[in-house]
Structure formats: structure tokens, C-alpha cells
Amino acid sequence: MADNRILIDDFNPPAIAHKIAKKMKSMRIEQNMTQIDLARRSGVSLGSIKRFETKHEIALRKLIQIGLVLEALEGFHKLFSSSVYQTIDDVINSQTSQDRKRASRG
């Protein structure tokens, strides 16, 4: 069962990066891959992988390359995903907002 509780860390970018790096490292080890193996297979430098696992810093493109090798791209597809409609009014209102190209200057 997934833990869907919202924690203070969920609003803390460094803590989120730490969790992602920890999960990536865990997946790498579960798949019996060394850092060198992951670097070769993903095309991401060994230094970038080490930096991500220790300092939790990585470029988005490199993270996606790693996710591809570890077969962990599902989360990227959910990132910034569209809302689920609850009523017909939600559908109608979304049609008007989809035509906009910019936000208004509040």
C-alpha cells in the first residue's frame, strides 16, 4: 500500500531531491548495477551519478536518462499532469483555459 501522507519534507526541495536520489540508488542496487554500469548504460558521466547520490544534484535531462535505464519513467509522465475532471462544468471551464497562451498580469 502506498503512503499518501503529505509531510513537511514534501514542500522542501532539498528533501525531495534527497528522496529521489535515495530511490534511484536503491533501484540501481536492486538491479545489481554499479555506478559505473549505470553511467555506461545511461550515457551520464560517473561524476554526475556520484554527485546525485551524494549531493542530490543532477540536470533534468540526465535524470531522465537514468530513469530510462532503470525503467522508472512513470513518475515523469505524472509530473505536472492535467487535472481529473469531476463535473461537466470542469470540462467546460478547462476548454476556455486551454486556449490561453499566457497568464494574466494579476
Summary of the structure (lengths in Angstrom):
residues: 106
radius of gyration: 18.3
end to end distance: 41.7
largest distance: 52.4
contacts: 207
relative contact order: 0.09
helix: 62%
strand: 0%
